[in-house]
């Protein structure tokens, strides 16, 4: 999930597949590196994150772009 244009913010969900599928884990790392190299802010989220905390992190990323 992400916002293109001036914000360039991506949300990456790290689920159980990161522990069980090494190839997927490696692909995800490479994707995040490409996004960051293209000046995207990447916010990584897990199932333990509270929705309010995720929203706070998104708002902070938007504020950094303002």
PQR file with spaces between the fields and no chain letter, atoms N, CA, C, O and H, PARSE charges and radii, in Angstrom:
ATOM       1  N    UNK     1       0.851   -1.159    0.000 -0.4000 1.5000
ATOM       2  CA   UNK     1       0.000    0.000    0.000 -0.0000 2.0000
ATOM       3  C    UNK     1       0.899    1.224    0.000  0.5500 1.7000
ATOM       4  O    UNK     1       1.958    1.216    0.627 -0.5500 1.4000
ATOM       5  N    UNK     2       0.495    2.259   -0.685 -0.4000 1.5000
ATOM       6  CA   UNK     2       1.327    3.440   -0.686 -0.0000 2.0000
ATOM       7  C    UNK     2       0.667    4.628   -1.342  0.5500 1.7000
ATOM       8  O    UNK     2      -0.404    4.525   -1.939 -0.5500 1.4000
ATOM       9  H    UNK     2      -0.366    2.266   -1.194  0.4000 1.0000
ATOM      10  N    UNK     3       1.332    5.756   -1.215 -0.4000 1.5000
ATOM      11  CA   UNK     3       0.892    7.014   -1.797 -0.0000 2.0000
ATOM      12  C    UNK     3       1.999    7.535   -2.686  0.5500 1.7000
ATOM      13  O    UNK     3       3.094    7.844   -2.217 -0.5500 1.4000
ATOM      14  H    UNK     3       2.202    5.840   -0.730  0.4000 1.0000
ATOM      15  N    UNK     4       1.707    7.633   -3.980 -0.4000 1.5000
ATOM      16  CA   UNK     4       2.689    8.143   -4.928 -0.0000 2.0000
ATOM      17  C    UNK     4       2.650    9.667   -4.920  0.5500 1.7000
ATOM      18  O    UNK     4       2.110   10.288   -4.005 -0.5500 1.4000
ATOM      19  H    UNK     4       0.817    7.382   -4.361  0.4000 1.0000
ATOM      20  N    UNK     5       3.226   10.242   -5.946 -0.4000 1.5000
ATOM      21  CA   UNK     5       3.214   11.692   -6.063 -0.0000 2.0000
ATOM      22  C    UNK     5       4.186   12.327   -5.092  0.5500 1.7000
ATOM      23  O    UNK     5       5.292   11.828   -4.885 -0.5500 1.4000
ATOM      24  H    UNK     5       3.664    9.737   -6.689  0.4000 1.0000
ATOM      25  N    UNK     6       3.763   13.435   -4.496 -0.4000 1.5000
ATOM      26  CA   UNK     6       4.675   14.177   -3.630 -0.0000 2.0000
ATOM      27  C    UNK     6       4.973   13.462   -2.315  0.5500 1.7000
ATOM      28  O    UNK     6       6.020   13.707   -1.716 -0.5500 1.4000
ATOM      29  H    UNK     6       2.865   13.840   -4.664  0.4000 1.0000
ATOM      30  N    UNK     7       4.090   12.593   -1.852 -0.4000 1.5000
ATOM      31  CA   UNK     7       4.310   11.951   -0.553 -0.0000 2.0000
ATOM      32  C    UNK     7       5.303   10.797   -0.627  0.5500 1.7000
ATOM      33  O    UNK     7       6.203   10.715    0.210 -0.5500 1.4000
ATOM      34  H    UNK     7       3.239   12.394   -2.339  0.4000 1.0000
ATOM      35  N    UNK     8       5.165    9.919   -1.592 -0.4000 1.5000
ATOM      36  CA   UNK     8       6.036    8.746   -1.726 -0.0000 2.0000
ATOM      37  C    UNK     8       6.200    8.015   -0.383  0.5500 1.7000
ATOM      38  O    UNK     8       7.301    7.888    0.151 -0.5500 1.4000
ATOM      39  H    UNK     8       4.435    9.986   -2.271  0.4000 1.0000
ATOM      40  N    UNK     9       5.074    7.546    0.131 -0.4000 1.5000
ATOM      41  CA   UNK     9       5.052    6.803    1.393 -0.0000 2.0000
ATOM      42  C    UNK     9       4.507    5.415    1.109  0.5500 1.7000
ATOM      43  O    UNK     9       3.457    5.269    0.484 -0.5500 1.4000
ATOM      44  H    UNK     9       4.179    7.649   -0.303  0.4000 1.0000
ATOM      45  N    UNK    10       5.227    4.392    1.570 -0.4000 1.5000
ATOM      46  CA   UNK    10       4.804    3.001    1.372 -0.0000 2.0000
ATOM      47  C    UNK    10       4.583    2.347    2.733  0.5500 1.7000
ATOM      48  O    UNK    10       5.323    2.598    3.684 -0.5500 1.4000
ATOM      49  H    UNK    10       6.081    4.511    2.077  0.4000 1.0000
ATOM      50  N    UNK    11       3.566    1.514    2.808 -0.4000 1.5000
ATOM      51  CA   UNK    11       3.299    0.724    4.007 -0.0000 2.0000
ATOM      52  C    UNK    11       3.610   -0.724    3.652  0.5500 1.7000
ATOM      53  O    UNK    11       3.054   -1.272    2.701 -0.5500 1.4000
ATOM      54  H    UNK    11       2.965    1.310    2.036  0.4000 1.0000
ATOM      55  N    UNK    12       4.493   -1.332    4.415 -0.4000 1.5000
ATOM      56  CA   UNK    12       4.874   -2.729    4.204 -0.0000 2.0000
ATOM      57  C    UNK    12       4.402   -3.547    5.401  0.5500 1.7000
ATOM      58  O    UNK    12       4.767   -3.254    6.540 -0.5500 1.4000
ATOM      59  H    UNK    12       4.945   -0.886    5.188  0.4000 1.0000
ATOM      60  N    UNK    13       3.597   -4.564    5.146 -0.4000 1.5000
ATOM      61  CA   UNK    13       3.150   -5.452    6.218 -0.0000 2.0000
ATOM      62  C    UNK    13       4.084   -6.651    6.293  0.5500 1.7000
ATOM      63  O    UNK    13       4.254   -7.386    5.320 -0.5500 1.4000
ATOM      64  H    UNK    13       3.301   -4.801    4.221  0.4000 1.0000
ATOM      65  N    UNK    14       4.684   -6.835    7.458 -0.4000 1.5000
ATOM      66  CA   UNK    14       5.565   -7.979    7.688 -0.0000 2.0000
ATOM      67  C    UNK    14       4.803   -9.026    8.495  0.5500 1.7000
ATOM      68  O    UNK    14       4.663   -8.912    9.713 -0.5500 1.4000
ATOM      69  H    UNK    14       4.546   -6.238    8.248  0.4000 1.0000
ATOM      70  N    UNK    15       4.315  -10.045    7.797 -0.4000 1.5000
ATOM      71  CA   UNK    15       3.552  -11.101    8.444 -0.0000 2.0000
ATOM      72  C    UNK    15       4.392  -12.338    8.692  0.5500 1.7000
ATOM      73  O    UNK    15       5.617  -12.301    8.583 -0.5500 1.4000
ATOM      74  H    UNK    15       4.429  -10.138    6.808  0.4000 1.0000
ATOM      75  N    UNK    16       3.733  -13.424    9.021 -0.4000 1.5000
ATOM      76  CA   UNK    16       4.412  -14.684    9.331 -0.0000 2.0000
ATOM      77  C    UNK    16       5.239  -15.207    8.161  0.5500 1.7000
ATOM      78  O    UNK    16       6.208  -15.939    8.366 -0.5500 1.4000
ATOM      79  H    UNK    16       2.737  -13.454    9.109  0.4000 1.0000
ATOM      80  N    UNK    17       4.866  -14.838    6.939 -0.4000 1.5000
ATOM      81  CA   UNK    17       5.601  -15.336    5.784 -0.0000 2.0000
ATOM      82  C    UNK    17       7.068  -14.903    5.828  0.5500 1.7000
ATOM      83  O    UNK    17       7.909  -15.511    5.167 -0.5500 1.4000
ATOM      84  H    UNK    17       4.079  -14.244    6.773  0.4000 1.0000
ATOM      85  N    UNK    18       7.378  -13.875    6.588 -0.4000 1.5000
ATOM      86  CA   UNK    18       8.780  -13.450    6.702 -0.0000 2.0000
ATOM      87  C    UNK    18       9.610  -14.451    7.500  0.5500 1.7000
ATOM      88  O    UNK    18      10.827  -14.537    7.336 -0.5500 1.4000
ATOM      89  H    UNK    18       6.694  -13.381    7.126  0.4000 1.0000
ATOM      90  N    UNK    19       8.949  -15.190    8.347 -0.4000 1.5000
ATOM      91  CA   UNK    19       9.664  -16.203    9.123 -0.0000 2.0000
ATOM      92  C    UNK    19       9.713  -17.546    8.415  0.5500 1.7000
ATOM      93  O    UNK    19      10.592  -18.364    8.684 -0.5500 1.4000
ATOM      94  H    UNK    19       7.960  -15.120    8.480  0.4000 1.0000
ATOM      95  N    UNK    20       8.776  -17.773    7.517 -0.4000 1.5000
ATOM      96  CA   UNK    20       8.648  -19.100    6.928 -0.0000 2.0000
ATOM      97  C    UNK    20       9.093  -19.194    5.473  0.5500 1.7000
ATOM      98  O    UNK    20       9.330  -20.297    4.980 -0.5500 1.4000
ATOM      99  H    UNK    20       8.061  -17.108    7.298  0.4000 1.0000
ATOM     100  N    UNK    21       9.213  -18.068    4.773 -0.4000 1.5000
ATOM     101  CA   UNK    21       9.574  -18.096    3.361 -0.0000 2.0000
ATOM     102  C    UNK    21      10.791  -17.189    3.136  0.5500 1.7000
ATOM     103  O    UNK    21      10.656  -15.977    2.972 -0.5500 1.4000
ATOM     104  H    UNK    21       9.020  -17.172    5.173  0.4000 1.0000
ATOM     105  N    UNK    22      11.966  -17.796    3.132 -0.4000 1.5000
ATOM     106  CA   UNK    22      13.201  -17.022    3.006 -0.0000 2.0000
ATOM     107  C    UNK    22      13.289  -16.269    1.684  0.5500 1.7000
ATOM     108  O    UNK    22      13.805  -15.153    1.640 -0.5500 1.4000
ATOM     109  H    UNK    22      12.075  -18.781    3.265  0.4000 1.0000
ATOM     110  N    UNK    23      12.791  -16.867    0.614 -0.4000 1.5000
ATOM     111  CA   UNK    23      12.837  -16.184   -0.683 -0.0000 2.0000
ATOM     112  C    UNK    23      11.961  -14.939   -0.683  0.5500 1.7000
ATOM     113  O    UNK    23      12.358  -13.892   -1.194 -0.5500 1.4000
ATOM     114  H    UNK    23      12.371  -17.774    0.650  0.4000 1.0000
ATOM     115  N    UNK    24      10.768  -15.056   -0.106 -0.4000 1.5000
ATOM     116  CA   UNK    24       9.882  -13.891   -0.023 -0.0000 2.0000
ATOM     117  C    UNK    24      10.516  -12.816    0.853  0.5500 1.7000
ATOM     118  O    UNK    24      10.450  -11.629    0.531 -0.5500 1.4000
ATOM     119  H    UNK    24      10.445  -15.907    0.310  0.4000 1.0000
ATOM     120  N    UNK    25      11.113  -13.218    1.931 -0.4000 1.5000
ATOM     121  CA   UNK    25      11.784  -12.281    2.838 -0.0000 2.0000
ATOM     122  C    UNK    25      12.874  -11.516    2.085  0.5500 1.7000
ATOM     123  O    UNK    25      12.981  -10.297    2.221 -0.5500 1.4000
ATOM     124  H    UNK    25      11.166  -14.181    2.193  0.4000 1.0000
ATOM     125  N    UNK    26      13.676  -12.219    1.300 -0.4000 1.5000
ATOM     126  CA   UNK    26      14.752  -11.580    0.528 -0.0000 2.0000
ATOM     127  C    UNK    26      14.176  -10.632   -0.523  0.5500 1.7000
ATOM     128  O    UNK    26      14.712   -9.544   -0.728 -0.5500 1.4000
ATOM     129  H    UNK    26      13.590  -13.209    1.190  0.4000 1.0000
ATOM     130  N    UNK    27      13.087  -11.031   -1.193 -0.4000 1.5000
ATOM     131  CA   UNK    27      12.444  -10.149   -2.186 -0.0000 2.0000
ATOM     132  C    UNK    27      11.910   -8.881   -1.527  0.5500 1.7000
ATOM     133  O    UNK    27      12.029   -7.786   -2.077 -0.5500 1.4000
ATOM     134  H    UNK    27      12.651  -11.916   -1.026  0.4000 1.0000
ATOM     135  N    UNK    28      11.320   -9.042   -0.344 -0.4000 1.5000
ATOM     136  CA   UNK    28      10.784   -7.884    0.366 -0.0000 2.0000
ATOM     137  C    UNK    28      11.893   -6.909    0.761  0.5500 1.7000
ATOM     138  O    UNK    28      11.717   -5.696    0.656 -0.5500 1.4000
ATOM     139  H    UNK    28      11.223   -9.931    0.103  0.4000 1.0000
ATOM     140  N    UNK    29      13.018   -7.426    1.207 -0.4000 1.5000
ATOM     141  CA   UNK    29      14.150   -6.569    1.563 -0.0000 2.0000
ATOM     142  C    UNK    29      14.620   -5.796    0.335  0.5500 1.7000
ATOM     143  O    UNK    29      14.861   -4.591    0.410 -0.5500 1.4000
ATOM     144  H    UNK    29      13.161   -8.412    1.291  0.4000 1.0000
ATOM     145  N    UNK    30      14.747   -6.480   -0.778 -0.4000 1.5000
ATOM     146  CA   UNK    30      15.187   -5.825   -2.014 -0.0000 2.0000
ATOM     147  C    UNK    30      14.190   -4.752   -2.451  0.5500 1.7000
ATOM     148  O    UNK    30      14.599   -3.680   -2.898 -0.5500 1.4000
ATOM     149  H    UNK    30      14.551   -7.459   -0.839  0.4000 1.0000
ATOM     150  N    UNK    31      12.889   -5.023   -2.330 -0.4000 1.5000
ATOM     151  CA   UNK    31      11.869   -4.051   -2.710 -0.0000 2.0000
ATOM     152  C    UNK    31      11.967   -2.802   -1.829  0.5500 1.7000
ATOM     153  O    UNK    31      11.898   -1.681   -2.332 -0.5500 1.4000
ATOM     154  H    UNK    31      12.556   -5.893   -1.966  0.4000 1.0000
ATOM     155  N    UNK    32      12.126   -2.994   -0.527 -0.4000 1.5000
ATOM     156  CA   UNK    32      12.239   -1.854    0.384 -0.0000 2.0000
ATOM     157  C    UNK    32      13.484   -1.036    0.047  0.5500 1.7000
ATOM     158  O    UNK    32      13.438    0.194    0.067 -0.5500 1.4000
ATOM     159  H    UNK    32      12.181   -3.905   -0.118  0.4000 1.0000
ATOM     160  N    UNK    33      14.579   -1.698   -0.257 -0.4000 1.5000
ATOM     161  CA   UNK    33      15.794   -0.977   -0.629 -0.0000 2.0000
ATOM     162  C    UNK    33      15.587   -0.151   -1.898  0.5500 1.7000
ATOM     163  O    UNK    33      16.075    0.976   -1.986 -0.5500 1.4000
ATOM     164  H    UNK    33      14.616   -2.697   -0.273  0.4000 1.0000
ATOM     165  N    UNK    34      14.872   -0.694   -2.874 -0.4000 1.5000
ATOM     166  CA   UNK    34      14.588    0.059   -4.107 -0.0000 2.0000
ATOM     167  C    UNK    34      13.703    1.274   -3.814  0.5500 1.7000
ATOM     168  O    UNK    34      13.938    2.362   -4.338 -0.5500 1.4000
ATOM     169  H    UNK    34      14.476   -1.609   -2.802  0.4000 1.0000
ATOM     170  N    UNK    35      12.694    1.079   -2.980 -0.4000 1.5000
ATOM     171  CA   UNK    35      11.813    2.187   -2.628 -0.0000 2.0000
ATOM     172  C    UNK    35      12.586    3.294   -1.921  0.5500 1.7000
ATOM     173  O    UNK    35      12.440    4.471   -2.253 -0.5500 1.4000
ATOM     174  H    UNK    35      12.503    0.194   -2.554  0.4000 1.0000
ATOM     175  N    UNK    36      13.404    2.917   -0.951 -0.4000 1.5000
ATOM     176  CA   UNK    36      14.160    3.920   -0.207 -0.0000 2.0000
ATOM     177  C    UNK    36      15.173    4.626   -1.110  0.5500 1.7000
ATOM     178  O    UNK    36      15.411    5.823   -0.949 -0.5500 1.4000
ATOM     179  H    UNK    36      13.522    1.961   -0.681  0.4000 1.0000
ATOM     180  N    UNK    37      15.762    3.911   -2.041 -0.4000 1.5000
ATOM     181  CA   UNK    37      16.699    4.526   -2.983 -0.0000 2.0000
ATOM     182  C    UNK    37      15.983    5.535   -3.887  0.5500 1.7000
ATOM     183  O    UNK    37      16.599    6.482   -4.377 -0.5500 1.4000
ATOM     184  H    UNK    37      15.569    2.939   -2.171  0.4000 1.0000
ATOM     185  N    UNK    38      14.687    5.327   -4.104 -0.4000 1.5000
ATOM     186  CA   UNK    38      13.887    6.244   -4.919 -0.0000 2.0000
ATOM     187  C    UNK    38      13.232    7.323   -4.054  0.5500 1.7000
ATOM     188  O    UNK    38      12.296    7.990   -4.497 -0.5500 1.4000
ATOM     189  H    UNK    38      14.187    4.558   -3.706  0.4000 1.0000
ATOM     190  N    UNK    39      13.721    7.496   -2.822 -0.4000 1.5000
ATOM     191  CA   UNK    39      13.271    8.535   -1.890 -0.0000 2.0000
ATOM     192  C    UNK    39      11.858    8.314   -1.358  0.5500 1.7000
ATOM     193  O    UNK    39      11.137    9.272   -1.081 -0.5500 1.4000
ATOM     194  H    UNK    39      14.481    6.955   -2.462  0.4000 1.0000
ATOM     195  N    UNK    40      11.467    7.056   -1.218 -0.4000 1.5000
ATOM     196  CA   UNK    40      10.206    6.736   -0.562 -0.0000 2.0000
ATOM     197  C    UNK    40      10.457    6.574    0.926  0.5500 1.7000
ATOM     198  O    UNK    40      11.534    6.139    1.332 -0.5500 1.4000
ATOM     199  H    UNK    40      12.052    6.277   -1.444  0.4000 1.0000
ATOM     200  N    UNK    41       9.471    6.921    1.740 -0.4000 1.5000
ATOM     201  CA   UNK    41       9.471    6.608    3.162 -0.0000 2.0000
ATOM     202  C    UNK    41       8.734    5.280    3.297  0.5500 1.7000
ATOM     203  O    UNK    41       7.597    5.156    2.842 -0.5500 1.4000
ATOM     204  H    UNK    41       8.596    7.274    1.410  0.4000 1.0000
ATOM     205  N    UNK    42       9.363    4.298    3.910 -0.4000 1.5000
ATOM     206  CA   UNK    42       8.757    2.980    4.072 -0.0000 2.0000
ATOM     207  C    UNK    42       8.413    2.774    5.545  0.5500 1.7000
ATOM     208  O    UNK    42       9.278    2.861    6.417 -0.5500 1.4000
ATOM     209  H    UNK    42      10.287    4.400    4.280  0.4000 1.0000
ATOM     210  N    UNK    43       7.149    2.501    5.802 -0.4000 1.5000
ATOM     211  CA   UNK    43       6.672    2.230    7.156 -0.0000 2.0000
ATOM     212  C    UNK    43       6.354    0.747    7.223  0.5500 1.7000
ATOM     213  O    UNK    43       5.480    0.251    6.511 -0.5500 1.4000
ATOM     214  H    UNK    43       6.447    2.430    5.093  0.4000 1.0000
ATOM     215  N    UNK    44       7.073    0.050    8.086 -0.4000 1.5000
ATOM     216  CA   UNK    44       6.865   -1.396    8.222 -0.0000 2.0000
ATOM     217  C    UNK    44       5.922   -1.656    9.384  0.5500 1.7000
ATOM     218  O    UNK    44       6.079   -1.103   10.472 -0.5500 1.4000
ATOM     219  H    UNK    44       7.783    0.453    8.664  0.4000 1.0000
ATOM     220  N    UNK    45       4.935   -2.516    9.127 -0.4000 1.5000
ATOM     221  CA   UNK    45       3.872   -2.779   10.089 -0.0000 2.0000
ATOM     222  C    UNK    45       3.793   -4.277   10.338  0.5500 1.7000
ATOM     223  O    UNK    45       3.983   -5.077    9.422 -0.5500 1.4000
ATOM     224  H    UNK    45       4.808   -2.965    8.242  0.4000 1.0000
ATOM     225  N    UNK    46       3.512   -4.652   11.582 -0.4000 1.5000
ATOM     226  CA   UNK    46       3.275   -6.053   11.938 -0.0000 2.0000
ATOM     227  C    UNK    46       1.908   -6.176   12.599  0.5500 1.7000
ATOM     228  O    UNK    46       1.254   -5.172   12.883 -0.5500 1.4000
ATOM     229  H    UNK    46       3.358   -4.002   12.326  0.4000 1.0000
ATOM     230  N    UNK    47       1.490   -7.388   12.836 -0.4000 1.5000
ATOM     231  CA   UNK    47       0.193   -7.640   13.465 -0.0000 2.0000
ATOM     232  C    UNK    47       0.137   -7.067   14.882  0.5500 1.7000
ATOM     233  O    UNK    47      -0.952   -6.796   15.388 -0.5500 1.4000
ATOM     234  H    UNK    47       2.021   -8.203   12.606  0.4000 1.0000
ATOM     235  N    UNK    48       1.267   -6.883   15.518 -0.4000 1.5000
ATOM     236  CA   UNK    48       1.286   -6.361   16.887 -0.0000 2.0000
ATOM     237  C    UNK    48       1.131   -4.842   16.950  0.5500 1.7000
ATOM     238  O    UNK    48       0.897   -4.289   18.025 -0.5500 1.4000
ATOM     239  H    UNK    48       2.152   -7.103   15.106  0.4000 1.0000
ATOM     240  N    UNK    49       1.261   -4.164   15.807 -0.4000 1.5000
ATOM     241  CA   UNK    49       1.101   -2.714   15.796 -0.0000 2.0000
ATOM     242  C    UNK    49      -0.352   -2.337   16.030  0.5500 1.7000
ATOM     243  O    UNK    49      -1.263   -2.943   15.465 -0.5500 1.4000
ATOM     244  H    UNK    49       1.452   -4.614   14.934  0.4000 1.0000
ATOM     245  N    UNK    50      -0.555   -1.338   16.864 -0.4000 1.5000
ATOM     246  CA   UNK    50      -1.903   -0.825   17.109 -0.0000 2.0000
ATOM     247  C    UNK    50      -2.262    0.153   15.991  0.5500 1.7000
ATOM     248  O    UNK    50      -1.410    0.925   15.553 -0.5500 1.4000
ATOM     249  H    UNK    50       0.185   -0.846   17.322  0.4000 1.0000
ATOM     250  N    UNK    51      -3.509    0.129   15.527 -0.4000 1.5000
ATOM     251  CA   UNK    51      -3.911    1.027   14.445 -0.0000 2.0000
ATOM     252  C    UNK    51      -3.565    2.491   14.726  0.5500 1.7000
ATOM     253  O    UNK    51      -3.107    3.196   13.827 -0.5500 1.4000
ATOM     254  H    UNK    51      -4.202   -0.498   15.883  0.4000 1.0000
ATOM     255  N    UNK    52      -3.776    2.952   15.947 -0.4000 1.5000
ATOM     256  CA   UNK    52      -3.468    4.348   16.280 -0.0000 2.0000
ATOM     257  C    UNK    52      -1.985    4.647   16.098  0.5500 1.7000
ATOM     258  O    UNK    52      -1.619    5.739   15.664 -0.5500 1.4000
ATOM     259  H    UNK    52      -4.149    2.380   16.677  0.4000 1.0000
ATOM     260  N    UNK    53      -1.124    3.674   16.430 -0.4000 1.5000
ATOM     261  CA   UNK    53       0.319    3.865   16.261 -0.0000 2.0000
ATOM     262  C    UNK    53       0.697    3.923   14.785  0.5500 1.7000
ATOM     263  O    UNK    53       1.555    4.711   14.387 -0.5500 1.4000
ATOM     264  H    UNK    53      -1.421    2.786   16.782  0.4000 1.0000
ATOM     265  N    UNK    54       0.056    3.088   13.980 -0.4000 1.5000
ATOM     266  CA   UNK    54       0.328    3.100   12.540 -0.0000 2.0000
ATOM     267  C    UNK    54      -0.099    4.439   11.950  0.5500 1.7000
ATOM     268  O    UNK    54       0.634    5.028   11.156 -0.5500 1.4000
ATOM     269  H    UNK    54      -0.641    2.447   14.303  0.4000 1.0000
ATOM     270  N    UNK    55      -1.275    4.924   12.330 -0.4000 1.5000
ATOM     271  CA   UNK    55      -1.742    6.224   11.836 -0.0000 2.0000
ATOM     272  C    UNK    55      -0.799    7.346   12.269  0.5500 1.7000
ATOM     273  O    UNK    55      -0.527    8.256   11.485 -0.5500 1.4000
ATOM     274  H    UNK    55      -1.871    4.446   12.975  0.4000 1.0000
ATOM     275  N    UNK    56      -0.302    7.296   13.493 -0.4000 1.5000
ATOM     276  CA   UNK    56       0.646    8.298   13.965 -0.0000 2.0000
ATOM     277  C    UNK    56       1.903    8.293   13.105  0.5500 1.7000
ATOM     278  O    UNK    56       2.421    9.351   12.748 -0.5500 1.4000
ATOM     279  H    UNK    56      -0.523    6.557   14.130  0.4000 1.0000
ATOM     280  N    UNK    57       2.392    7.104   12.773 -0.4000 1.5000
ATOM     281  CA   UNK    57       3.589    6.989   11.943 -0.0000 2.0000
ATOM     282  C    UNK    57       3.339    7.509   10.529  0.5500 1.7000
ATOM     283  O    UNK    57       4.213    8.142    9.937 -0.5500 1.4000
ATOM     284  H    UNK    57       1.972    6.244   13.063  0.4000 1.0000
ATOM     285  N    UNK    58       2.155    7.245    9.988 -0.4000 1.5000
ATOM     286  CA   UNK    58       1.808    7.755    8.658 -0.0000 2.0000
ATOM     287  C    UNK    58       1.735    9.282    8.690  0.5500 1.7000
ATOM     288  O    UNK    58       2.271    9.954    7.809 -0.5500 1.4000
ATOM     289  H    UNK    58       1.445    6.731   10.469  0.4000 1.0000
ATOM     290  N    UNK    59       1.076    9.817    9.700 -0.4000 1.5000
ATOM     291  CA   UNK    59       0.990   11.291    9.816 -0.0000 2.0000
ATOM     292  C    UNK    59       2.370   11.916    9.942  0.5500 1.7000
ATOM     293  O    UNK    59       2.628   12.966    9.353 -0.5500 1.4000
ATOM     294  H    UNK    59       0.640    9.271   10.416  0.4000 1.0000
ATOM     295  N    UNK    60       3.257   11.291   10.698 -0.4000 1.5000
ATOM     296  CA   UNK    60       4.623   11.808   10.845 -0.0000 2.0000
ATOM     297  C    UNK    60       5.351   11.784    9.516  0.5500 1.7000
ATOM     298  O    UNK    60       6.089   12.716    9.199 -0.5500 1.4000
ATOM     299  H    UNK    60       3.048   10.438   11.176  0.4000 1.0000
ATOM     300  N    UNK    61       5.155   10.733    8.733 -0.4000 1.5000
ATOM     301  CA   UNK    61       5.801   10.645    7.410 -0.0000 2.0000
ATOM     302  C    UNK    61       5.258   11.737    6.493  0.5500 1.7000
ATOM     303  O    UNK    61       6.023   12.365    5.763 -0.5500 1.4000
ATOM     304  H    UNK    61       4.555    9.975    8.990  0.4000 1.0000
ATOM     305  N    UNK    62       3.954   11.968    6.523 -0.4000 1.5000
ATOM     306  CA   UNK    62       3.375   13.029    5.697 -0.0000 2.0000
ATOM     307  C    UNK    62       3.935   14.383    6.124  0.5500 1.7000
ATOM     308  O    UNK    62       4.245   15.220    5.275 -0.5500 1.4000
ATOM     309  H    UNK    62       3.332   11.457    7.117  0.4000 1.0000
ATOM     310  N    UNK    63       4.065   14.603    7.419 -0.4000 1.5000
ATOM     311  CA   UNK    63       4.613   15.868    7.920 -0.0000 2.0000
ATOM     312  C    UNK    63       6.053   16.064    7.450  0.5500 1.7000
ATOM     313  O    UNK    63       6.456   17.191    7.160 -0.5500 1.4000
ATOM     314  H    UNK    63       3.813   13.923    8.108  0.4000 1.0000
ATOM     315  N    UNK    64       6.829   14.991    7.370 -0.4000 1.5000
ATOM     316  CA   UNK    64       8.220   15.101    6.882 -0.0000 2.0000
ATOM     317  C    UNK    64       8.260   15.520    5.429  0.5500 1.7000
ATOM     318  O    UNK    64       9.218   16.155    4.989 -0.5500 1.4000
ATOM     319  H    UNK    64       6.502   14.076    7.605  0.4000 1.0000
ATOM     320  N    UNK    65       7.221   15.169    4.675 -0.4000 1.5000
ATOM     321  CA   UNK    65       7.167   15.529    3.259 -0.0000 2.0000
ATOM     322  C    UNK    65       6.656   16.950    3.034  0.5500 1.7000
ATOM     323  O    UNK    65       6.848   17.521    1.960 -0.5500 1.4000
ATOM     324  H    UNK    65       6.443   14.653    5.032  0.4000 1.0000
ATOM     325  N    UNK    66       6.009   17.514    4.044 -0.4000 1.5000
ATOM     326  CA   UNK    66       5.391   18.861    3.886 -0.0000 2.0000
ATOM     327  C    UNK    66       6.449   19.953    3.806  0.5500 1.7000
ATOM     328  O    UNK    66       6.113   21.129    3.674 -0.5500 1.4000
ATOM     329  H    UNK    66       5.853   17.051    4.917  0.4000 1.0000
